[in-house]
Amino acid sequence: MSDVVEVDAGTGVQIERDYTPDEAAQRAADAEAARLADVEREADAQARATARAALLTRLGITSDEADLLASAL
């Protein structure tokens, strides 16, 4: 199975080929960047959840009570 299928829109001719070394390197770099972005997004979500839990504890209210207060604004 080929990595790339190129289609000439004018003729409809399809060419199947493997990635060039540059394309393969770019694909690997893009995959790593996406993985790092996912890790960062998860870390941010964890930090927000931890901060929210700490705030709720300081305020002495539950998550449901905080949601109720927020919806009242």
Biopython code that builds the backbone (N, CA, C, O; Angstrom):
import numpy as np
from Bio.PDB.StructureBuilder import StructureBuilder

atoms = [
    (1, "MET", "N", (0.841, -1.182, 0.000)),
    (1, "MET", "CA", (0.000, 0.000, 0.000)),
    (1, "MET", "C", (0.885, 1.244, 0.000)),
    (1, "MET", "O", (1.852, 1.332, 0.757)),
    (2, "SER", "N", (0.550, 2.178, -0.837)),
    (2, "SER", "CA", (1.331, 3.403, -0.966)),
    (2, "SER", "C", (0.911, 4.425, 0.074)),
    (2, "SER", "O", (-0.205, 4.392, 0.593)),
    (3, "ASP", "N", (1.839, 5.341, 0.369)),
    (3, "ASP", "CA", (1.585, 6.386, 1.345)),
    (3, "ASP", "C", (0.780, 7.541, 0.761)),
    (3, "ASP", "O", (-0.053, 8.129, 1.450)),
    (4, "VAL", "N", (1.026, 7.866, -0.502)),
    (4, "VAL", "CA", (0.447, 9.051, -1.131)),
    (4, "VAL", "C", (-0.274, 8.648, -2.409)),
    (4, "VAL", "O", (0.231, 7.850, -3.199)),
    (5, "VAL", "N", (-1.465, 9.213, -2.600)),
    (5, "VAL", "CA", (-2.187, 9.051, -3.857)),
    (5, "VAL", "C", (-2.376, 10.447, -4.423)),
    (5, "VAL", "O", (-3.079, 11.275, -3.844)),
    (6, "GLU", "N", (-1.746, 10.698, -5.554)),
    (6, "GLU", "CA", (-1.888, 11.986, -6.233)),
    (6, "GLU", "C", (-2.874, 11.805, -7.381)),
    (6, "GLU", "O", (-2.783, 10.842, -8.141)),
    (7, "VAL", "N", (-3.827, 12.749, -7.502)),
    (7, "VAL", "CA", (-4.826, 12.677, -8.561)),
    (7, "VAL", "C", (-4.729, 13.936, -9.400)),
    (7, "VAL", "O", (-4.817, 15.046, -8.874)),
    (8, "ASP", "N", (-4.547, 13.771, -10.699)),
    (8, "ASP", "CA", (-4.556, 14.891, -11.632)),
    (8, "ASP", "C", (-6.017, 15.222, -11.900)),
    (8, "ASP", "O", (-6.727, 14.434, -12.524)),
    (9, "ALA", "N", (-6.472, 16.382, -11.433)),
    (9, "ALA", "CA", (-7.879, 16.751, -11.547)),
    (9, "ALA", "C", (-8.328, 16.891, -13.001)),
    (9, "ALA", "O", (-9.499, 16.678, -13.313)),
    (10, "GLY", "N", (-7.421, 17.240, -13.866)),
    (10, "GLY", "CA", (-7.777, 17.422, -15.269)),
    (10, "GLY", "C", (-7.988, 16.111, -15.994)),
    (10, "GLY", "O", (-8.923, 15.974, -16.782)),
    (11, "THR", "N", (-7.122, 15.147, -15.729)),
    (11, "THR", "CA", (-7.188, 13.874, -16.451)),
    (11, "THR", "C", (-7.782, 12.749, -15.623)),
    (11, "THR", "O", (-8.232, 11.744, -16.175)),
    (12, "GLY", "N", (-7.788, 12.905, -14.307)),
    (12, "GLY", "CA", (-8.287, 11.849, -13.431)),
    (12, "GLY", "C", (-7.267, 10.746, -13.189)),
    (12, "GLY", "O", (-7.577, 9.745, -12.543)),
    (13, "VAL", "N", (-6.053, 10.920, -13.701)),
    (13, "VAL", "CA", (-5.006, 9.916, -13.535)),
    (13, "VAL", "C", (-4.533, 9.923, -12.084)),
    (13, "VAL", "O", (-4.255, 10.979, -11.515)),
    (14, "GLN", "N", (-4.445, 8.729, -11.493)),
    (14, "GLN", "CA", (-3.972, 8.589, -10.128)),
    (14, "GLN", "C", (-2.570, 8.001, -10.124)),
    (14, "GLN", "O", (-2.266, 7.061, -10.859)),
    (15, "ILE", "N", (-1.729, 8.574, -9.281)),
    (15, "ILE", "CA", (-0.363, 8.066, -9.094)),
    (15, "ILE", "C", (-0.213, 7.719, -7.625)),
    (15, "ILE", "O", (-0.416, 8.567, -6.756)),
    (16, "GLU", "N", (0.141, 6.476, -7.348)),
    (16, "GLU", "CA", (0.384, 6.037, -5.975)),
    (16, "GLU", "C", (1.885, 5.932, -5.777)),
    (16, "GLU", "O", (2.600, 5.369, -6.605)),
    (17, "ARG", "N", (2.356, 6.494, -4.648)),
    (17, "ARG", "CA", (3.785, 6.489, -4.374)),
    (17, "ARG", "C", (4.039, 6.518, -2.877)),
    (17, "ARG", "O", (3.136, 6.795, -2.087)),
    (18, "ASP", "N", (5.267, 6.230, -2.498)),
    (18, "ASP", "CA", (5.670, 6.326, -1.101)),
    (18, "ASP", "C", (6.107, 7.759, -0.811)),
    (18, "ASP", "O", (6.347, 8.549, -1.725)),
    (19, "TYR", "N", (6.206, 8.080, 0.486)),
    (19, "TYR", "CA", (6.690, 9.395, 0.878)),
    (19, "TYR", "C", (8.139, 9.573, 0.418)),
    (19, "TYR", "O", (8.925, 8.626, 0.387)),
    (20, "THR", "N", (8.462, 10.814, 0.064)),
    (20, "THR", "CA", (9.864, 11.145, -0.168)),
    (20, "THR", "C", (10.514, 11.267, 1.209)),
    (20, "THR", "O", (9.804, 11.387, 2.207)),
    (21, "PRO", "N", (11.836, 11.239, 1.288)),
    (21, "PRO", "CA", (12.487, 11.404, 2.592)),
    (21, "PRO", "C", (12.077, 12.710, 3.299)),
    (21, "PRO", "O", (11.883, 12.729, 4.514)),
    (22, "ASP", "N", (11.951, 13.784, 2.536)),
    (22, "ASP", "CA", (11.524, 15.060, 3.134)),
    (22, "ASP", "C", (10.093, 14.969, 3.676)),
    (22, "ASP", "O", (9.805, 15.455, 4.770)),
    (23, "GLU", "N", (9.202, 14.344, 2.902)),
    (23, "GLU", "CA", (7.812, 14.194, 3.344)),
    (23, "GLU", "C", (7.729, 13.303, 4.590)),
    (23, "GLU", "O", (6.959, 13.584, 5.509)),
    (24, "ALA", "N", (8.518, 12.238, 4.614)),
    (24, "ALA", "CA", (8.524, 11.339, 5.766)),
    (24, "ALA", "C", (9.031, 12.069, 7.009)),
    (24, "ALA", "O", (8.481, 11.898, 8.097)),
    (25, "ALA", "N", (10.068, 12.874, 6.853)),
    (25, "ALA", "CA", (10.606, 13.634, 7.980)),
    (25, "ALA", "C", (9.585, 14.657, 8.470)),
    (25, "ALA", "O", (9.412, 14.829, 9.677)),
    (26, "GLN", "N", (8.913, 15.333, 7.552)),
    (26, "GLN", "CA", (7.900, 16.315, 7.934)),
    (26, "GLN", "C", (6.732, 15.639, 8.642)),
    (26, "GLN", "O", (6.208, 16.164, 9.624)),
    (27, "ARG", "N", (6.326, 14.481, 8.146)),
    (27, "ARG", "CA", (5.227, 13.742, 8.772)),
    (27, "ARG", "C", (5.600, 13.347, 10.202)),
    (27, "ARG", "O", (4.775, 13.452, 11.109)),
    (28, "ALA", "N", (6.822, 12.898, 10.405)),
    (28, "ALA", "CA", (7.285, 12.525, 11.744)),
    (28, "ALA", "C", (7.328, 13.753, 12.655)),
    (28, "ALA", "O", (6.925, 13.678, 13.816)),
    (29, "ALA", "N", (7.809, 14.868, 12.138)),
    (29, "ALA", "CA", (7.869, 16.102, 12.926)),
    (29, "ALA", "C", (6.464, 16.579, 13.286)),
    (29, "ALA", "O", (6.231, 17.022, 14.411)),
    (30, "ASP", "N", (5.537, 16.494, 12.353)),
    (30, "ASP", "CA", (4.155, 16.902, 12.608)),
    (30, "ASP", "C", (3.503, 16.003, 13.659)),
    (30, "ASP", "O", (2.772, 16.482, 14.525)),
    (31, "ALA", "N", (3.772, 14.703, 13.576)),
    (31, "ALA", "CA", (3.214, 13.766, 14.550)),
    (31, "ALA", "C", (3.751, 14.055, 15.947)),
    (31, "ALA", "O", (3.001, 14.006, 16.922)),
    (32, "GLU", "N", (5.036, 14.355, 16.050)),
    (32, "GLU", "CA", (5.640, 14.670, 17.350)),
    (32, "GLU", "C", (5.081, 15.980, 17.899)),
    (32, "GLU", "O", (4.812, 16.085, 19.096)),
    (33, "ALA", "N", (4.906, 16.973, 17.037)),
    (33, "ALA", "CA", (4.336, 18.249, 17.474)),
    (33, "ALA", "C", (2.907, 18.052, 17.968)),
    (33, "ALA", "O", (2.511, 18.661, 18.962)),
    (34, "ALA", "N", (2.137, 17.219, 17.296)),
    (34, "ALA", "CA", (0.765, 16.945, 17.723)),
    (34, "ALA", "C", (0.758, 16.211, 19.058)),
    (34, "ALA", "O", (-0.072, 16.499, 19.921)),
    (35, "ARG", "N", (1.673, 15.268, 19.233)),
    (35, "ARG", "CA", (1.761, 14.539, 20.495)),
    (35, "ARG", "C", (2.103, 15.484, 21.651)),
    (35, "ARG", "O", (1.506, 15.409, 22.725)),
    (36, "LEU", "N", (3.072, 16.373, 21.414)),
    (36, "LEU", "CA", (3.452, 17.337, 22.454)),
    (36, "LEU", "C", (2.310, 18.300, 22.772)),
    (36, "LEU", "O", (2.121, 18.674, 23.929)),
    (37, "ALA", "N", (1.557, 18.699, 21.763)),
    (37, "ALA", "CA", (0.405, 19.578, 21.987)),
    (37, "ALA", "C", (-0.645, 18.871, 22.837)),
    (37, "ALA", "O", (-1.260, 19.488, 23.706)),
    (38, "ASP", "N", (-0.855, 17.570, 22.588)),
    (38, "ASP", "CA", (-1.808, 16.802, 23.382)),
    (38, "ASP", "C", (-1.354, 16.704, 24.832)),
    (38, "ASP", "O", (-2.158, 16.840, 25.753)),
    (39, "VAL", "N", (-0.060, 16.466, 25.028)),
    (39, "VAL", "CA", (0.489, 16.376, 26.384)),
    (39, "VAL", "C", (0.315, 17.713, 27.101)),
    (39, "VAL", "O", (-0.078, 17.746, 28.267)),
    (40, "GLU", "N", (0.602, 18.804, 26.413)),
    (40, "GLU", "CA", (0.465, 20.135, 27.009)),
    (40, "GLU", "C", (-0.991, 20.448, 27.341)),
    (40, "GLU", "O", (-1.286, 21.005, 28.399)),
    (41, "ARG", "N", (-1.900, 20.086, 26.431)),
    (41, "ARG", "CA", (-3.325, 20.324, 26.655)),
    (41, "ARG", "C", (-3.811, 19.529, 27.878)),
    (41, "ARG", "O", (-4.593, 20.039, 28.680)),
    (42, "GLU", "N", (-3.353, 18.302, 28.013)),
    (42, "GLU", "CA", (-3.735, 17.480, 29.163)),
    (42, "GLU", "C", (-3.173, 18.058, 30.458)),
    (42, "GLU", "O", (-3.857, 18.073, 31.481)),
    (43, "ALA", "N", (-1.934, 18.533, 30.418)),
    (43, "ALA", "CA", (-1.326, 19.142, 31.605)),
    (43, "ALA", "C", (-2.089, 20.401, 32.011)),
    (43, "ALA", "O", (-2.314, 20.636, 33.199)),
    (44, "ASP", "N", (-2.482, 21.205, 31.036)),
    (44, "ASP", "CA", (-3.269, 22.412, 31.327)),
    (44, "ASP", "C", (-4.616, 22.053, 31.956)),
    (44, "ASP", "O", (-5.058, 22.699, 32.906)),
    (45, "ALA", "N", (-5.261, 21.019, 31.420)),
    (45, "ALA", "CA", (-6.553, 20.598, 31.957)),
    (45, "ALA", "C", (-6.396, 20.106, 33.398)),
    (45, "ALA", "O", (-7.230, 20.396, 34.255)),
    (46, "GLN", "N", (-5.329, 19.366, 33.652)),
    (46, "GLN", "CA", (-5.078, 18.879, 35.013)),
    (46, "GLN", "C", (-4.816, 20.050, 35.966)),
    (46, "GLN", "O", (-5.310, 20.063, 37.094)),
    (47, "ALA", "N", (-4.043, 21.022, 35.510)),
    (47, "ALA", "CA", (-3.735, 22.186, 36.344)),
    (47, "ALA", "C", (-5.004, 22.973, 36.662)),
    (47, "ALA", "O", (-5.193, 23.424, 37.792)),
    (48, "ARG", "N", (-5.872, 23.136, 35.663)),
    (48, "ARG", "CA", (-7.138, 23.856, 35.893)),
    (48, "ARG", "C", (-8.022, 23.104, 36.878)),
    (48, "ARG", "O", (-8.635, 23.707, 37.758)),
    (49, "ALA", "N", (-8.085, 21.774, 36.725)),
    (49, "ALA", "CA", (-8.910, 20.964, 37.626)),
    (49, "ALA", "C", (-8.383, 21.046, 39.053)),
    (49, "ALA", "O", (-9.159, 21.137, 40.004)),
    (50, "THR", "N", (-7.073, 21.013, 39.198)),
    (50, "THR", "CA", (-6.465, 21.114, 40.526)),
    (50, "THR", "C", (-6.730, 22.483, 41.142)),
    (50, "THR", "O", (-7.064, 22.582, 42.323)),
    (51, "ALA", "N", (-6.582, 23.532, 40.348)),
    (51, "ALA", "CA", (-6.830, 24.886, 40.839)),
    (51, "ALA", "C", (-8.296, 25.065, 41.216)),
    (51, "ALA", "O", (-8.604, 25.691, 42.230)),
    (52, "ARG", "N", (-9.191, 24.524, 40.415)),
    (52, "ARG", "CA", (-10.630, 24.621, 40.716)),
    (52, "ARG", "C", (-10.947, 23.900, 42.023)),
    (52, "ARG", "O", (-11.667, 24.424, 42.872)),
    (53, "ALA", "N", (-10.403, 22.696, 42.175)),
    (53, "ALA", "CA", (-10.651, 21.928, 43.401)),
    (53, "ALA", "C", (-10.123, 22.678, 44.623)),
    (53, "ALA", "O", (-10.779, 22.707, 45.665)),
    (54, "ALA", "N", (-8.949, 23.279, 44.500)),
    (54, "ALA", "CA", (-8.373, 24.031, 45.620)),
    (54, "ALA", "C", (-9.240, 25.241, 45.950)),
    (54, "ALA", "O", (-9.465, 25.536, 47.124)),
    (55, "LEU", "N", (-9.727, 25.939, 44.939)),
    (55, "LEU", "CA", (-10.586, 27.101, 45.159)),
    (55, "LEU", "C", (-11.891, 26.696, 45.831)),
    (55, "LEU", "O", (-12.339, 27.352, 46.771)),
    (56, "LEU", "N", (-12.497, 25.622, 45.353)),
    (56, "LEU", "CA", (-13.754, 25.161, 45.944)),
    (56, "LEU", "C", (-13.549, 24.775, 47.407)),
    (56, "LEU", "O", (-14.407, 25.038, 48.251)),
    (57, "THR", "N", (-12.421, 24.156, 47.700)),
    (57, "THR", "CA", (-12.119, 23.787, 49.086)),
    (57, "THR", "C", (-11.979, 25.038, 49.948)),
    (57, "THR", "O", (-12.517, 25.090, 51.054)),
    (58, "ARG", "N", (-11.257, 26.050, 49.449)),
    (58, "ARG", "CA", (-11.094, 27.299, 50.206)),
    (58, "ARG", "C", (-12.430, 27.992, 50.438)),
    (58, "ARG", "O", (-12.671, 28.557, 51.505)),
    (59, "LEU", "N", (-13.299, 27.941, 49.423)),
    (59, "LEU", "CA", (-14.601, 28.581, 49.546)),
    (59, "LEU", "C", (-15.582, 27.743, 50.368)),
    (59, "LEU", "O", (-16.583, 28.259, 50.866)),
    (60, "GLY", "N", (-15.292, 26.470, 50.502)),
    (60, "GLY", "CA", (-16.170, 25.584, 51.253)),
    (60, "GLY", "C", (-17.461, 25.260, 50.535)),
    (60, "GLY", "O", (-18.499, 25.070, 51.168)),
    (61, "ILE", "N", (-17.398, 25.195, 49.195)),
    (61, "ILE", "CA", (-18.590, 24.858, 48.412)),
    (61, "ILE", "C", (-18.285, 23.667, 47.511)),
    (61, "ILE", "O", (-17.127, 23.342, 47.249)),
    (62, "THR", "N", (-19.344, 23.032, 47.047)),
    (62, "THR", "CA", (-19.186, 21.890, 46.144)),
    (62, "THR", "C", (-19.113, 22.376, 44.704)),
    (62, "THR", "O", (-19.383, 23.539, 44.405)),
    (63, "SER", "N", (-18.750, 21.471, 43.837)),
    (63, "SER", "CA", (-18.695, 21.780, 42.411)),
    (63, "SER", "C", (-20.079, 22.144, 41.879)),
    (63, "SER", "O", (-20.220, 23.060, 41.068)),
    (64, "ASP", "N", (-21.097, 21.422, 42.340)),
    (64, "ASP", "CA", (-22.468, 21.723, 41.914)),
    (64, "ASP", "C", (-22.890, 23.120, 42.359)),
    (64, "ASP", "O", (-23.538, 23.848, 41.607)),
    (65, "GLU", "N", (-22.519, 23.489, 43.582)),
    (65, "GLU", "CA", (-22.852, 24.823, 44.078)),
    (65, "GLU", "C", (-22.128, 25.903, 43.273)),
    (65, "GLU", "O", (-22.706, 26.953, 42.991)),
    (66, "ALA", "N", (-20.881, 25.658, 42.903)),
    (66, "ALA", "CA", (-20.134, 26.616, 42.088)),
    (66, "ALA", "C", (-20.781, 26.759, 40.721)),
    (66, "ALA", "O", (-20.891, 27.868, 40.198)),
    (67, "ASP", "N", (-21.213, 25.637, 40.134)),
    (67, "ASP", "CA", (-21.880, 25.695, 38.828)),
    (67, "ASP", "C", (-23.183, 26.488, 38.935)),
    (67, "ASP", "O", (-23.510, 27.278, 38.049)),
    (68, "LEU", "N", (-23.909, 26.277, 40.005)),
    (68, "LEU", "CA", (-25.151, 27.008, 40.214)),
    (68, "LEU", "C", (-24.902, 28.501, 40.338)),
    (68, "LEU", "O", (-25.631, 29.304, 39.755)),
    (69, "LEU", "N", (-23.872, 28.881, 41.097)),
    (69, "LEU", "CA", (-23.523, 30.293, 41.231)),
    (69, "LEU", "C", (-23.099, 30.882, 39.884)),
    (69, "LEU", "O", (-23.485, 32.002, 39.549)),
    (70, "ALA", "N", (-22.325, 30.149, 39.127)),
    (70, "ALA", "CA", (-21.853, 30.642, 37.827)),
    (70, "ALA", "C", (-23.011, 30.822, 36.847)),
    (70, "ALA", "O", (-23.022, 31.765, 36.055)),
    (71, "SER", "N", (-23.977, 29.919, 36.903)),
    (71, "SER", "CA", (-25.116, 30.031, 35.963)),
    (71, "SER", "C", (-26.045, 31.183, 36.341)),
    (71, "SER", "O", (-26.820, 31.658, 35.511)),
    (72, "ALA", "N", (-25.965, 31.630, 37.590)),
    (72, "ALA", "CA", (-26.822, 32.725, 38.045)),
    (72, "ALA", "C", (-26.288, 34.075, 37.580)),
    (72, "ALA", "O", (-27.004, 35.076, 37.631)),
    (73, "LEU", "N", (-25.040, 34.109, 37.128)),
    (73, "LEU", "CA", (-24.442, 35.389, 36.717)),
    (73, "LEU", "C", (-24.893, 35.763, 35.377)),
    (73, "LEU", "O", (-24.497, 36.808, 34.861)),
]
sb = StructureBuilder()
sb.init_structure("model")
sb.init_model(0)
sb.init_chain("A")
sb.init_seg("    ")
for serial, (resi, resn, name, xyz) in enumerate(atoms, 1):
    if name == "N":
        sb.init_residue(resn, " ", resi, " ")
    sb.init_atom(name, np.array(xyz, "f"), 0.0, 1.0, " ", f" {name:<3s}", serial, name[0])
structure = sb.get_structure()
